[in-house]
């Protein structure tokens, strides 16, 4: 009888240990505030993971750079100090330069369908493999688009033509390619973490933001920090990319890893539709809050695009991008 009790107790102990091994607590960091599309996507991803795992895998979300600023979050993912994040492609491009491909001048005026065709296909798979080589995994389902970039959103300094960009101090995403592009346009770009933008605006350290989107302004209510003008020229694109630490994933079973992938696969469609719907409202929301828009003439945009295309090869070389890969993207974009 004693042997039976002992055996039963040991079995229970091992069962408990096995159950504990299946439990995982993951941390997800984003620098955007609650209510932002990125945060909402993170929340839905966490909910789907909890549901699919029967509560065995939980995700704690840290918004508004409470845990890490954007670039620091990417380093933490690569080292395994952070488990999950959702990052904007310009920020991630600091660590994988080829992610800047959709910001290059050839994507001025590109459509959402152009971006989706590229990133949902073999060329997109190549990009995610390049990210994986840095120790960071893009889950199955991939990116969701947030918006085309506009060259300038300014505070008290209207930009009505490209010539007006000369010398204007613009905070940009921390991407070397974006900084170079804005310099080529004549601006004075300053790579700036998102968490510092409001302070720099209110203290007059910058004149505005460059190479960001209507959603950047509406999501952060940046009119409250003085943004009152937008120069809307659809100058390239940015996307949000869900990310997993390869080191963190290696600690999980294959079943647990697949749960996390499958959960994002269920969320990505919603994220894409919601981001598109928010974009449709964002300009109106900004205008209602005092932001005046200038839409440059198509011929003015075409002339700037042609000028910037002339500088594209140099930008690719200087940024460390793979020229052969960029060439294949260009061919795909032109339908060749």
VOMI-499411 format. One line per 4 residues: for each residue z, y, x of N, C-alpha, C. Coordinates in nm, 3 decimals, padded with zeros to 5 digits. Example, Ala and Ser with C-alpha at 12.3 -4.5 7.8 and 13.67 -1.06 7.14 Angstrom:
00.780 -00.569 01.319 00.780 -00.450 01.230 00.780 -00.330 01.320  00.708 -00.225 01.285 00.714 -00.106 01.367 00.787 00.003 01.290
END
This chain:
00.000 -00.120 00.083 00.000 00.000 00.000 00.000 00.126 00.087  00.085 00.122 00.196 00.090 00.235 00.286 -00.046 00.258 00.351  -00.113 00.144 00.390 -00.245 00.157 00.452 -00.345 00.221 00.355  -00.332 00.183 00.225 -00.423 00.238 00.124 -00.402 00.389 00.110
-00.274 00.427 00.106 -00.242 00.570 00.092 -00.293 00.646 00.214  -00.269 00.586 00.334 -00.314 00.651 00.456 -00.466 00.666 00.459  -00.536 00.561 00.419 -00.682 00.565 00.417 -00.732 00.669 00.318  -00.669 00.673 00.201 -00.708 00.769 00.099 -00.685 00.912 00.146
-00.572 00.934 00.212 -00.541 01.068 00.263 -00.642 01.111 00.367  -00.679 01.018 00.456 -00.777 01.051 00.558 -00.913 01.082 00.496  -00.948 01.005 00.394 -01.076 01.029 00.326 -01.077 01.167 00.263  -00.964 01.204 00.201 -00.955 01.336 00.139 -00.965 01.446 00.244
-00.899 01.419 00.359 -00.903 01.518 00.466 -01.045 01.539 00.517  -01.117 01.427 00.540 -01.254 01.439 00.587 -01.345 01.503 00.482  -01.320 01.472 00.355 -01.399 01.532 00.247 -01.378 01.682 00.244  -01.250 01.721 00.264 -01.221 01.865 00.266 -01.288 01.933 00.382
-01.288 01.867 00.497 -01.352 01.924 00.615 -01.502 01.938 00.594  -01.560 01.837 00.528 -01.704 01.845 00.500 -01.733 01.958 00.406  -01.647 01.977 00.304 -01.667 02.086 00.210 -01.656 02.219 00.278  -01.560 02.230 00.373 -01.544 02.356 00.445 -01.667 02.387 00.529
-01.727 02.281 00.583 -01.844 02.301 00.667 -01.960 02.356 00.586  -01.964 02.322 00.457 -02.072 02.369 00.372 -02.052 02.512 00.326  -01.929 02.564 00.338 -01.901 02.700 00.297 -01.941 02.796 00.408  -02.002 02.907 00.371 -02.043 03.005 00.471 -02.023 03.144 00.414
-01.969 03.232 00.495 -01.952 03.372 00.458 -02.039 03.455 00.551  -02.140 03.520 00.495 -02.237 03.595 00.574 -02.221 03.745 00.549  -02.257 03.823 00.650 -02.248 03.969 00.639 -02.388 04.029 00.644  -02.415 04.121 00.552 -02.544 04.189 00.544 -02.521 04.339 00.556
-02.589 04.402 00.651 -02.573 04.546 00.674 -02.700 04.621 00.640  -02.686 04.732 00.567 -02.796 04.827 00.544 -02.742 04.968 00.563  -02.831 05.061 00.600 -02.783 05.197 00.623 -02.805 05.289 00.503  -02.872 05.237 00.399 -02.896 05.318 00.280 -02.776 05.311 00.185
-02.760 05.413 00.098 -02.643 05.417 00.009 -02.660 05.325 -00.112  -02.550 05.289 -00.178 -02.560 05.208 -00.300 -02.653 05.274 -00.401  -02.730 05.190 -00.472 -02.827 05.241 -00.568 -02.966 05.255 -00.512  -02.981 05.251 -00.380 -03.112 05.256 -00.317 -03.181 05.121 -00.339
-03.314 05.122 -00.343 -03.390 04.999 -00.368 -03.357 04.892 -00.265  -03.332 04.933 -00.141 -03.299 04.835 -00.038 -03.166 04.766 -00.070  -03.069 04.845 -00.114 -02.939 04.790 -00.148 -02.947 04.700 -00.271  -03.026 04.741 -00.369 -03.040 04.659 -00.489 -03.105 04.525 -00.457
-03.203 04.527 -00.366 -03.266 04.401 -00.324 -03.165 04.313 -00.252  -03.082 04.374 -00.168 -02.978 04.298 -00.097 -02.880 04.235 -00.194  -02.842 04.310 -00.296 -02.748 04.257 -00.395 -02.808 04.139 -00.472  -02.934 04.152 -00.510 -02.999 04.041 -00.582 -03.014 03.918 -00.492
-03.042 03.942 -00.366 -03.054 03.831 -00.270 -02.919 03.759 -00.257  -02.812 03.836 -00.244 -02.679 03.777 -00.233 -02.643 03.697 -00.358  -02.676 03.752 -00.475 -02.647 03.683 -00.601 -02.725 03.552 -00.610  -02.852 03.554 -00.569 -02.934 03.433 -00.575 -02.883 03.327 -00.478
-02.837 03.370 -00.361 -02.781 03.275 -00.264 -02.655 03.209 -00.319  -02.567 03.291 -00.377 -02.443 03.237 -00.433 -02.473 03.139 -00.545  -02.569 03.173 -00.630 -02.603 03.086 -00.743 -02.663 02.955 -00.694  -02.757 02.963 -00.600 -02.825 02.843 -00.553 -02.732 02.750 -00.474
-02.632 02.810 -00.410 -02.539 02.730 -00.328 -02.416 02.688 -00.407  -02.411 02.724 -00.535 -02.293 02.692 -00.614 -02.170 02.765 -00.564  -02.191 02.881 -00.503 -02.080 02.960 -00.453 -02.035 02.923 -00.313  -02.100 02.824 -00.252 -02.059 02.781 -00.118 -02.100 02.881 -00.010
-02.208 02.956 -00.036 -02.252 03.059 00.059 -02.234 03.195 -00.007  -02.156 03.279 00.053 -02.135 03.414 -00.001 -02.186 03.516 00.099  -02.232 03.628 00.047 -02.285 03.736 00.130 -02.210 03.864 00.097  -02.147 03.923 00.197 -02.081 04.052 00.179 -02.174 04.162 00.230
-02.200 04.261 00.144 -02.294 04.369 00.178 -02.217 04.492 00.224  -02.259 04.546 00.337 -02.200 04.668 00.391 -02.306 04.778 00.384  -02.296 04.872 00.287 -02.398 04.976 00.272 -02.368 05.099 00.357  -02.464 05.193 00.356 -02.445 05.326 00.414 -02.399 05.323 00.560
-02.452 05.227 00.637 -02.421 05.214 00.780 -02.272 05.199 00.807  -02.198 05.141 00.711 -02.054 05.118 00.731 -02.028 05.024 00.848  -02.118 04.929 00.865 -02.100 04.828 00.970 -02.183 04.861 01.093  -02.312 04.890 01.071 -02.402 04.922 01.182 -02.503 05.027 01.139
-02.538 05.117 01.231 -02.656 05.198 01.213 -02.778 05.108 01.232  -02.894 05.159 01.192 -03.012 05.072 01.183 -03.046 05.000 01.313  -03.063 05.073 01.423 -03.100 05.008 01.548 -02.990 04.914 01.598  -02.866 04.954 01.577 -02.754 04.869 01.617 -02.752 04.739 01.535
-02.790 04.750 01.407 -02.794 04.630 01.323 -02.896 04.530 01.375  -03.009 04.579 01.423 -03.112 04.489 01.474 -03.064 04.420 01.601  -02.996 04.494 01.688 -02.941 04.431 01.807 -02.837 04.326 01.770  -02.756 04.358 01.670 -02.652 04.265 01.627 -02.713 04.138 01.567
-02.824 04.152 01.495 -02.894 04.035 01.442 -02.942 03.946 01.556  -03.001 04.008 01.656 -03.057 03.931 01.768 -02.949 03.856 01.844  -02.829 03.915 01.851 -02.721 03.852 01.927 -02.640 03.754 01.843  -02.653 03.760 01.711 -02.574 03.675 01.623 -02.445 03.739 01.577
-02.422 03.867 01.614 -02.302 03.938 01.569 -02.313 03.979 01.421  -02.435 03.987 01.369 -02.462 04.018 01.229 -02.552 03.909 01.175  -02.534 03.874 01.047 -02.607 03.761 00.989 -02.737 03.802 00.920  -02.733 03.915 00.846 -02.846 03.950 00.761 -02.862 04.102 00.755
-02.983 04.146 00.724 -03.008 04.288 00.701 -03.141 04.303 00.629  -03.167 04.422 00.580 -03.300 04.460 00.532 -03.333 04.591 00.602  -03.439 04.589 00.684 -03.471 04.704 00.768 -03.611 04.756 00.738  -03.630 04.885 00.762 -03.762 04.946 00.749 -03.845 04.912 00.872
-03.975 04.889 00.850 -04.062 04.848 00.960 -04.064 04.947 01.077  -04.061 05.081 01.055 -04.061 05.170 01.172 -03.940 05.150 01.262  -03.824 05.122 01.202 -03.704 05.099 01.282 -03.715 04.969 01.360  -03.759 04.864 01.292 -03.772 04.734 01.357 -03.879 04.736 01.467
-03.973 04.831 01.456 -04.081 04.838 01.555 -04.031 04.879 01.693  -03.909 04.933 01.701 -03.851 04.960 01.833 -03.838 04.831 01.914  -03.818 04.720 01.842 -03.793 04.591 01.906 -03.917 04.503 01.905  -04.007 04.524 01.809 -04.134 04.454 01.806 -04.242 04.559 01.775
-04.304 04.616 01.879 -04.396 04.730 01.860 -04.511 04.704 01.764  -04.558 04.579 01.754 -04.674 04.552 01.669 -04.647 04.575 01.520  -04.520 04.587 01.482 -04.489 04.620 01.343 -04.535 04.761 01.307  -04.566 04.841 01.408 -04.616 04.976 01.383 -04.762 04.978 01.342
-04.824 04.862 01.335 -04.969 04.860 01.310 -05.003 04.929 01.178  -04.919 04.915 01.075 -04.951 04.975 00.945 -04.922 05.125 00.942  -04.866 05.178 01.051 -04.842 05.321 01.064 -04.954 05.389 01.140  -05.041 05.312 01.203 -05.149 05.369 01.284 -05.247 05.449 01.198
-05.321 05.541 01.259 -05.413 05.627 01.183 -05.513 05.553 01.096  -05.552 05.431 01.134 -05.648 05.358 01.051 -05.592 05.326 00.913  -05.459 05.338 00.896 -05.399 05.313 00.766 -05.373 05.441 00.686  -05.419 05.557 00.736 -05.413 05.677 00.654 -05.495 05.652 00.527
-05.435 05.673 00.413 -05.505 05.655 00.286 -05.512 05.511 00.238  -05.450 05.417 00.311 -05.453 05.276 00.269 -05.377 05.257 00.138  -05.412 05.152 00.066 -05.348 05.123 -00.062 -05.241 05.014 -00.045  -05.160 05.001 -00.147 -05.060 04.895 -00.149 -05.127 04.758 -00.135
-05.244 04.742 -00.197 -05.316 04.615 -00.191 -05.362 04.586 -00.048  -05.403 04.691 00.025 -05.442 04.673 00.165 -05.325 04.617 00.246  -05.208 04.674 00.225 -05.090 04.631 00.300 -05.051 04.489 00.262  -05.055 04.460 00.133 -05.014 04.327 00.088 -05.110 04.221 00.138
-05.240 04.250 00.134 -05.339 04.154 00.184 -05.315 04.122 00.331  -05.284 04.225 00.408 -05.259 04.204 00.550 -05.132 04.122 00.573  -05.020 04.168 00.519 -04.891 04.108 00.554 -04.864 03.975 00.484  -04.933 03.948 00.375 -04.915 03.819 00.308 -05.010 03.712 00.363
-05.093 03.749 00.458 -05.190 03.656 00.513 -05.155 03.611 00.654  -05.250 03.548 00.722 -05.226 03.494 00.857 -05.183 03.601 00.958  -05.236 03.722 00.946 -05.196 03.827 01.040 -05.050 03.867 01.019  -05.008 03.865 00.894 -04.866 03.889 00.867 -04.779 03.779 00.925
-04.825 03.654 00.912 -04.750 03.543 00.970 -04.734 03.562 01.121  -04.840 03.611 01.186 -04.831 03.638 01.330 -04.723 03.741 01.361  -04.717 03.844 01.278 -04.616 03.948 01.299 -04.476 03.890 01.287  -04.453 03.808 01.184 -04.319 03.751 01.165 -04.284 03.658 01.281
-04.384 03.590 01.336 -04.358 03.505 01.453 -04.318 03.588 01.575  -04.378 03.706 01.587 -04.341 03.796 01.696 -04.196 03.842 01.680  -04.155 03.867 01.556 -04.016 03.905 01.529 -03.922 03.789 01.562  -03.963 03.668 01.524 -03.881 03.550 01.549 -03.857 03.530 01.698
-03.954 03.568 01.780 -03.940 03.556 01.925 -03.828 03.646 01.978  -03.787 03.743 01.899 -03.678 03.833 01.937 -03.543 03.782 01.886  -03.541 03.665 01.824 -03.417 03.608 01.774 -03.384 03.646 01.631  -03.486 03.693 01.557 -03.464 03.739 01.419 -03.569 03.674 01.329
-03.525 03.617 01.219 -03.613 03.542 01.129 -03.643 03.624 01.004  -03.769 03.629 00.965 -03.809 03.687 00.837 -03.815 03.573 00.735  -03.738 03.579 00.628 -03.735 03.467 00.534 -03.867 03.449 00.459  -03.886 03.332 00.405 -04.006 03.301 00.329 -04.018 03.398 00.212
-04.137 03.453 00.194 -04.158 03.556 00.093 -04.188 03.690 00.156  -04.130 03.712 00.276 -04.166 03.829 00.355 -04.121 03.963 00.301  -04.200 04.064 00.334 -04.168 04.205 00.311 -04.175 04.246 00.165  -04.127 04.366 00.139 -04.169 04.437 00.017 -04.202 04.581 00.056
-04.308 04.636 -00.005 -04.355 04.768 00.031 -04.266 04.874 -00.032  -04.236 04.979 00.044 -04.166 05.086 -00.025 -04.260 05.201 -00.060  -04.343 05.249 00.030 -04.429 05.361 -00.007 -04.519 05.401 00.109  -04.628 05.475 00.078 -04.703 05.538 00.186 -04.622 05.653 00.243
-04.642 05.677 00.372 -04.572 05.787 00.439 -04.641 05.920 00.411  -04.561 06.025 00.408 -04.615 06.161 00.408 -04.569 06.230 00.536  -04.650 06.320 00.586 -04.624 06.375 00.720 -04.506 06.469 00.728  -04.470 06.536 00.616 -04.361 06.633 00.629 -04.291 06.658 00.496
-04.157 06.660 00.502 -04.070 06.709 00.396 -03.979 06.810 00.464  -03.982 06.935 00.421 -03.916 07.039 00.497 -03.817 07.119 00.412  -03.728 07.188 00.484 -03.625 07.271 00.422 -03.651 07.417 00.458  -03.695 07.495 00.360 -03.718 07.637 00.383 -03.835 07.669 00.472
-03.923 07.576 00.495 -04.039 07.597 00.583 -04.159 07.524 00.523  -04.227 07.585 00.426 -04.340 07.517 00.359 -04.450 07.478 00.456  -04.500 07.356 00.439 -04.616 07.308 00.515 -04.731 07.298 00.415  -04.831 07.383 00.432 -04.943 07.386 00.339 -05.072 07.332 00.401
-05.076 07.328 00.534 -05.190 07.271 00.606 -05.136 07.198 00.728  -05.220 07.117 00.790 -05.178 07.048 00.912 -05.143 07.149 01.022  -05.210 07.264 01.021 -05.181 07.365 01.123 -05.037 07.413 01.113  -04.981 07.409 00.993 -04.843 07.455 00.973 -04.740 07.362 01.038
-04.782 07.243 01.080 -04.689 07.150 01.143 -04.653 07.191 01.286  -04.728 07.284 01.343 -04.711 07.318 01.484 -04.566 07.359 01.514  -04.504 07.282 01.603 -04.370 07.315 01.649 -04.257 07.288 01.552  -04.287 07.233 01.436 -04.184 07.209 01.335 -04.100 07.088 01.376
-03.967 07.107 01.377 -03.876 07.000 01.419 -03.854 06.904 01.302  -03.905 06.784 01.317 -03.899 06.686 01.210 -03.827 06.560 01.257  -03.726 06.519 01.183 -03.661 06.390 01.208 -03.756 06.279 01.164  -03.775 06.183 01.250 -03.862 06.071 01.216 -03.783 05.941 01.225
-03.837 05.834 01.165 -03.778 05.702 01.191 -03.778 05.677 01.342  -03.682 05.600 01.391 -03.671 05.578 01.537 -03.777 05.482 01.588  -03.902 05.524 01.578 -04.016 05.444 01.621 -04.097 05.523 01.723  -04.118 05.470 01.843 -04.198 05.542 01.942 -04.339 05.576 01.892
-04.398 05.486 01.814 -04.533 05.512 01.762 -04.531 05.630 01.666  -04.433 05.634 01.576 -04.424 05.745 01.482 -04.404 05.877 01.555  -04.317 05.876 01.655 -04.293 05.998 01.732 -04.423 06.045 01.798  -04.497 05.953 01.857 -04.624 05.990 01.921 -04.724 06.043 01.820
-04.733 05.979 01.705 -04.825 06.025 01.600 -04.792 06.168 01.557  -04.664 06.196 01.535 -04.627 06.329 01.490 -04.653 06.433 01.598  -04.637 06.396 01.725 -04.671 06.488 01.834 -04.820 06.518 01.835  -04.901 06.414 01.813 -05.046 06.433 01.809 -05.086 06.528 01.696
-05.006 06.530 01.589 -05.034 06.621 01.478 -04.985 06.763 01.505  -04.909 06.780 01.614 -04.864 06.913 01.650 -04.718 06.941 01.623  -04.649 06.850 01.556 -04.509 06.870 01.522 -04.420 06.845 01.644  -04.290 06.874 01.625 -04.190 06.846 01.729 -04.096 06.739 01.674
-04.137 06.612 01.683 -04.059 06.504 01.621 -03.934 06.469 01.699  -03.831 06.424 01.627 -03.707 06.380 01.688 -03.665 06.250 01.620  -03.673 06.139 01.692 -03.631 06.010 01.636 -03.484 06.019 01.598  -03.454 05.992 01.472 -03.319 06.018 01.419 -03.274 05.904 01.330
-03.155 05.847 01.354 -03.102 05.747 01.261 -03.084 05.808 01.123  -03.110 05.732 01.022 -03.101 05.782 00.885 -02.963 05.839 00.855  -02.860 05.777 00.909 -02.723 05.818 00.879 -02.691 05.959 00.932  -02.775 06.014 01.021 -02.748 06.146 01.078 -02.833 06.257 01.017
-02.926 06.222 00.928 -03.023 06.320 00.879 -02.957 06.432 00.800  -02.867 06.398 00.708 -02.805 06.501 00.625 -02.730 06.602 00.710  -02.653 06.554 00.806 -02.578 06.643 00.893 -02.672 06.735 00.971  -02.780 06.679 01.025 -02.872 06.760 01.104 -02.944 06.862 01.018
-02.976 06.825 00.893 -03.040 06.921 00.801 -02.945 07.036 00.768  -02.825 07.003 00.729 -02.731 07.105 00.685 -02.688 07.196 00.799  -02.692 07.146 00.923 -02.656 07.228 01.038 -02.775 07.300 01.099  -02.894 07.279 01.041 -03.012 07.348 01.090 -03.067 07.296 01.220
-03.028 07.173 01.258 -03.077 07.117 01.384 -03.222 07.071 01.371  -03.266 07.042 01.250 -03.404 07.001 01.222 -03.457 07.082 01.105  -03.590 07.089 01.096 -03.655 07.161 00.986 -03.685 07.071 00.868  -03.679 06.939 00.890 -03.712 06.846 00.784 -03.733 06.706 00.837
-03.810 06.628 00.763 -03.836 06.488 00.799 -03.985 06.466 00.810  -04.026 06.379 00.903 -04.166 06.347 00.918 -04.192 06.198 00.907  -04.308 06.162 00.854 -04.350 06.023 00.841 -04.249 05.940 00.762  -04.204 05.994 00.648 -04.119 05.922 00.555 -04.182 05.929 00.417
-04.109 05.892 00.314 -04.170 05.874 00.183 -04.096 05.950 00.073  -04.162 05.958 -00.043 -04.096 06.018 -00.159 -03.965 05.948 -00.191  -03.961 05.817 -00.169 -03.840 05.741 -00.198 -03.728 05.776 -00.101  -03.764 05.815 00.023 -03.662 05.858 00.118 -03.588 05.979 00.064
-03.663 06.070 00.005 -03.605 06.195 -00.048 -03.526 06.168 -00.175  -03.588 06.096 -00.269 -03.520 06.072 -00.396 -03.401 05.978 -00.379  -03.418 05.874 -00.296 -03.310 05.777 -00.277 -03.188 05.839 -00.211  -03.210 05.936 -00.122 -03.099 06.001 -00.054 -03.059 06.133 -00.115
-03.127 06.175 -00.224 -03.102 06.306 -00.287 -03.102 06.416 -00.182  -03.205 06.413 -00.098 -03.207 06.502 00.017 -03.234 06.648 -00.018  -03.269 06.675 -00.144 -03.276 06.815 -00.188 -03.138 06.880 -00.178  -03.034 06.798 -00.190 -02.897 06.852 -00.178 -02.869 06.898 -00.036
-02.946 06.848 00.061 -02.932 06.890 00.201 -03.034 06.996 00.238  -03.112 07.042 00.139 -03.204 07.153 00.164 -03.352 07.123 00.155  -03.393 06.997 00.146 -03.536 06.966 00.139 -03.595 07.029 00.013  -03.697 07.114 00.031 -03.755 07.183 -00.085 -03.907 07.186 -00.084
-03.968 07.117 00.014 -04.115 07.115 00.019 -04.165 06.983 00.074  -04.278 06.936 00.019 -04.339 06.810 00.065 -04.487 06.831 00.091  -04.535 06.776 00.201 -04.677 06.776 00.236 -04.724 06.633 00.220  -04.792 06.604 00.109 -04.819 06.467 00.067 -04.960 06.424 00.107
-04.970 06.353 00.220 -05.102 06.318 00.272 -05.125 06.168 00.291  -05.031 06.083 00.247 -05.050 05.937 00.254 -05.095 05.894 00.394  -05.011 05.924 00.493 -05.047 05.902 00.633 -04.984 05.773 00.687  -05.039 05.659 00.648 -04.986 05.530 00.692 -04.880 05.478 00.597
-04.829 05.358 00.628 -04.734 05.290 00.539 -04.612 05.241 00.614  -04.507 05.215 00.536 -04.390 05.146 00.587 -04.349 05.041 00.486  -04.282 04.938 00.532 -04.233 04.834 00.442 -04.089 04.801 00.478  -04.019 04.740 00.384 -03.887 04.686 00.411 -03.901 04.538 00.442
-03.824 04.493 00.538 -03.833 04.353 00.582 -03.693 04.292 00.580  -03.672 04.187 00.500 -03.544 04.115 00.504 -03.535 04.037 00.634  -03.416 04.030 00.691 -03.401 03.971 00.824 -03.279 03.880 00.830  -03.293 03.774 00.907 -03.185 03.678 00.929 -03.167 03.658 01.079
-03.043 03.651 01.122 -03.016 03.621 01.262 -03.048 03.474 01.288  -03.132 03.450 01.389 -03.165 03.312 01.424 -03.039 03.238 01.469  -02.951 03.308 01.541 -02.826 03.247 01.588 -02.735 03.210 01.471  -02.728 03.297 01.371 -02.646 03.268 01.252 -02.704 03.152 01.173
-02.836 03.150 01.159 -02.901 03.044 01.083 -02.879 02.909 01.151  -02.874 02.907 01.284 -02.858 02.782 01.357 -02.723 02.717 01.330  -02.626 02.794 01.281 -02.494 02.741 01.249 -02.491 02.675 01.111  -02.597 02.693 01.034 -02.603 02.639 00.899 -02.683 02.510 00.897
-02.660 02.430 00.796 -02.740 02.309 00.779 -02.880 02.347 00.734  -02.974 02.253 00.746 -03.110 02.279 00.699 -03.110 02.311 00.550  -03.024 02.243 00.476 -03.015 02.268 00.332 -02.969 02.411 00.304  -02.869 02.455 00.378 -02.818 02.591 00.358 -02.923 02.695 00.398
-02.991 02.668 00.508 -03.097 02.761 00.550 -03.204 02.772 00.443  -03.242 02.659 00.384 -03.346 02.661 00.282 -03.301 02.736 00.157  -03.173 02.725 00.126 -03.119 02.800 00.011 -03.140 02.950 00.032  -03.114 02.997 00.153 -03.128 03.140 00.182 -03.275 03.182 00.173
-03.364 03.099 00.226 -03.508 03.127 00.215 -03.553 03.127 00.069  -03.514 03.024 -00.004 -03.556 03.013 -00.144 -03.503 03.128 -00.228  -03.381 03.172 -00.197 -03.322 03.284 -00.272 -03.405 03.410 -00.253  -03.448 03.437 -00.129 -03.532 03.555 -00.108 -03.666 03.537 -00.178
-03.721 03.415 -00.177 -03.846 03.390 -00.245 -03.840 03.424 -00.393  -03.720 03.411 -00.452 -03.703 03.447 -00.593 -03.688 03.598 -00.612  -03.641 03.667 -00.511 -03.610 03.810 -00.523 -03.728 03.899 -00.483  -03.813 03.854 -00.391 -03.913 03.942 -00.333 -04.009 03.998 -00.438
-04.046 03.919 -00.538 -04.135 03.970 -00.643 -04.072 04.085 -00.719  -03.944 04.068 -00.752 -03.872 04.177 -00.820 -03.868 04.300 -00.730  -03.838 04.282 -00.602 -03.826 04.395 -00.510 -03.957 04.472 -00.501  -04.068 04.400 -00.495 -04.198 04.468 -00.487 -04.227 04.547 -00.614
-04.201 04.487 -00.728 -04.228 04.556 -00.855 -04.134 04.676 -00.873  -04.009 04.658 -00.838 -03.911 04.767 -00.856 -03.942 04.883 -00.761  -03.980 04.851 -00.637 -04.014 04.958 -00.542 -04.135 05.036 -00.590  -04.235 04.965 -00.644 -04.354 05.033 -00.697 -04.319 05.122 -00.815
-04.231 05.071 -00.903 -04.190 05.149 -01.020 -04.111 05.272 -00.978  -04.023 05.256 -00.878 -03.946 05.370 -00.831 -04.036 05.475 -00.766  -04.138 05.429 -00.694 -04.229 05.523 -00.631 -04.300 05.608 -00.735  -04.338 05.547 -00.846 -04.406 05.622 -00.951 -04.319 05.734 -01.006
-04.187 05.714 -01.002 -04.094 05.815 -01.055 -04.046 05.912 -00.949  -04.055 05.872 -00.822 -03.987 05.947 -00.716 -04.036 06.090 -00.703  -04.168 06.110 -00.708 -04.219 06.247 -00.694 -04.169 06.335 -00.807  -04.173 06.283 -00.929 -04.127 06.362 -01.043 -03.978 06.397 -01.028
-03.900 06.300 -00.982 -03.756 06.324 -00.962 -03.736 06.433 -00.857  -03.812 06.425 -00.748 -03.800 06.526 -00.643 -03.840 06.664 -00.695  -03.949 06.669 -00.770 -03.995 06.797 -00.824 -03.893 06.856 -00.922  -03.833 06.770 -01.002 -03.730 06.816 -01.096 -03.611 06.877 -01.023
-03.594 06.837 -00.898 -03.481 06.887 -00.819 -03.524 06.991 -00.715  -03.637 07.057 -00.743 -03.675 07.173 -00.665 -03.766 07.151 -00.547  -03.820 07.030 -00.532 -03.912 07.004 -00.420 -04.054 07.037 -00.464  -04.118 07.130 -00.394 -04.256 07.170 -00.424 -04.352 07.089 -00.339
-04.454 07.034 -00.401 -04.550 06.948 -00.331 -04.680 07.022 -00.301  -04.731 07.000 -00.180 -04.865 07.041 -00.142 -04.948 06.916 -00.118  -05.060 06.905 -00.187 -05.151 06.793 -00.168 -05.273 06.844 -00.092  -05.285 06.815 00.037 -05.399 06.867 00.113 -05.531 06.814 00.058
-05.634 06.891 00.077 -05.766 06.852 00.028 -05.812 06.724 00.098  -05.888 06.640 00.027 -05.935 06.514 00.087 -06.009 06.535 00.219  -06.087 06.642 00.228 -06.162 06.665 00.352 -06.068 06.702 00.467  -05.956 06.768 00.436 -05.859 06.801 00.540 -05.793 06.673 00.592
-05.758 06.584 00.500 -05.698 06.456 00.540 -05.798 06.374 00.622  -05.924 06.372 00.576 -06.028 06.295 00.646 -06.046 06.346 00.789  -06.041 06.479 00.806 -06.059 06.536 00.940 -05.941 06.499 01.030  -05.820 06.502 00.975 -05.703 06.463 01.056 -05.708 06.314 01.089
-05.748 06.233 00.993 -05.759 06.090 01.018 -05.858 06.063 01.131  -05.973 06.132 01.129 -06.073 06.112 01.233 -06.018 06.153 01.369  -05.947 06.266 01.372 -05.886 06.310 01.497 -05.786 06.207 01.549  -05.702 06.157 01.459 -05.598 06.063 01.499 -05.656 05.927 01.537
-05.763 05.886 01.472 -05.830 05.761 01.510 -05.875 05.770 01.655  -05.919 05.889 01.696 -05.962 05.909 01.834 -05.849 05.888 01.933  -05.726 05.909 01.887 -05.609 05.891 01.975 -05.546 05.753 01.962  -05.597 05.672 01.868 -05.529 05.547 01.833 -05.521 05.449 01.949
-05.629 05.432 02.022 -05.626 05.335 02.133 -05.520 05.372 02.236  -05.508 05.500 02.264 -05.408 05.545 02.359 -05.267 05.521 02.308  -05.247 05.543 02.178 -05.115 05.520 02.118 -05.079 05.372 02.125  -05.176 05.287 02.097 -05.154 05.142 02.103 -05.114 05.100 02.244
-05.187 05.150 02.343 -05.160 05.113 02.482 -05.023 05.165 02.527  -04.994 05.289 02.495 -04.868 05.351 02.540 -04.745 05.288 02.475  -04.762 05.234 02.354 -04.648 05.181 02.281 -04.619 05.034 02.311  -04.709 04.971 02.386 -04.688 04.830 02.417 -04.737 04.735 02.309
-04.818 04.787 02.215 -04.874 04.700 02.112 -04.984 04.612 02.172  -05.013 04.502 02.104 -05.116 04.407 02.146 -05.250 04.458 02.094  -05.334 04.510 02.184 -05.461 04.571 02.143 -05.552 04.470 02.074  -05.547 04.346 02.119 -05.632 04.243 02.056 -05.588 04.219 01.912
-05.458 04.213 01.891 -05.404 04.194 01.756 -05.441 04.314 01.668  -05.423 04.434 01.720 -05.457 04.555 01.645 -05.605 04.553 01.608  -05.689 04.507 01.700 -05.832 04.499 01.672 -05.864 04.404 01.558  -05.793 04.293 01.552 -05.815 04.200 01.441 -05.765 04.258 01.309
-05.656 04.333 01.314 -05.608 04.401 01.192 -05.712 04.502 01.145  -05.769 04.577 01.240 -05.870 04.677 01.205 -05.991 04.611 01.140  -06.032 04.499 01.196 -06.146 04.427 01.139 -06.116 04.378 00.999  -05.995 04.329 00.978 -05.954 04.282 00.846 -05.949 04.397 00.746
-05.899 04.512 00.791 -05.888 04.629 00.703 -06.025 04.679 00.659  -06.122 04.671 00.751 -06.257 04.718 00.719 -06.341 04.613 00.650  -06.283 04.491 00.634 -06.354 04.386 00.563 -06.447 04.306 00.652  -06.436 04.320 00.782 -06.523 04.245 00.874 -06.455 04.118 00.924
END
